[in-house]
Amino acid sequence: MTSARTILAAILTMLAAGQSLAQGTPMDVKKTNGCGCCLAWMERMEESGFAPEGDDMFAGLLVRYKLDIGVPPKWSRATLPWWKGM
């Protein structure tokens, strides 16, 4: 079983390696209105060259959406990015 730390390390490695490829890559971020965590995360993605766009959802609907697409319940409160074309 893959640990959350291993997954996080892989994501951070990919972000570092792919930063030059990320320039302007559109990213749809499912979030609640005014979520400070999501807004900070989107800001960090902009600094890394992505072009995140926030898609505001009610909290309950956002959690339901994440569960419906297969996000594990323990991660249902995390920021959910989607790259255009996914």
C-alpha positions in Angstrom: 0.0 0.0 0.0 1.3 3.4 -1.0 1.6 5.9 1.9 0.4 9.5 1.8 4.0 10.6 2.2 5.1 8.6 -0.8 2.3 10.1 -2.9 3.1 13.6 -1.7 6.8 13.2 -2.4 6.0 12.0 -5.9 3.7 14.9 -6.6 6.3 17.4 -5.3 9.0 15.8 -7.5 6.7 16.0 -10.5 5.9 19.6 -9.9 9.6 20.5 -9.5 10.5 18.6 -12.7 7.6 19.8 -14.7 7.6 23.5 -13.7 8.8 24.6 -17.1 6.2 22.5 -18.8 3.5 24.0 -16.5 3.7 27.5 -18.0 0.2 28.6 -18.4 -1.4 25.1 -18.1 -5.0 25.6 -17.2 -6.2 23.9 -14.0 -9.8 23.7 -12.7 -9.8 23.7 -8.9 -13.0 22.5 -7.2 -13.3 24.4 -3.9 -15.7 26.1 -1.5 -16.2 29.9 -1.7 -13.5 31.7 0.1 -11.6 28.7 1.3 -8.2 30.0 2.6 -6.4 26.7 2.0 -7.6 26.4 -1.6 -6.8 30.1 -2.3 -3.3 29.7 -0.9 -2.8 26.5 -2.9 -4.0 28.2 -6.1 -1.6 31.0 -5.5 1.3 28.5 -5.1 0.2 26.8 -8.4 0.3 30.2 -10.1 3.8 30.8 -8.8 4.7 27.4 -10.3 3.5 28.4 -13.7 0.0 26.9 -13.8 -3.2 28.9 -14.5 -5.7 27.7 -11.9 -9.3 28.7 -12.1 -11.5 28.2 -9.0 -14.9 26.4 -9.4 -16.9 27.3 -6.2 -19.2 24.5 -4.9 -21.2 24.1 -1.7 -19.1 22.1 0.9 -21.5 19.1 1.0 -21.7 18.9 -2.8 -18.0 19.2 -3.1 -17.4 16.3 -0.7 -20.1 14.2 -2.6 -18.4 15.1 -5.9 -15.0 13.9 -4.7 -16.4 10.7 -3.3 -18.3 10.0 -6.5 -15.1 10.3 -8.6 -13.2 8.0 -6.3 -11.3 10.3 -4.0 -10.7 8.3 -0.7 -12.8 9.6 2.2 -9.7 10.5 4.2 -8.7 12.9 1.4 -12.2 14.3 0.7 -11.3 17.6 2.4 -8.2 18.3 0.3 -7.9 20.6 -2.6 -8.9 19.0 -5.9 -7.2 20.2 -9.1 -8.2 19.0 -12.6 -6.1 19.8 -15.6 -8.0 20.7 -18.7 -8.5 17.5 -20.7 -8.4 15.1 -17.8 
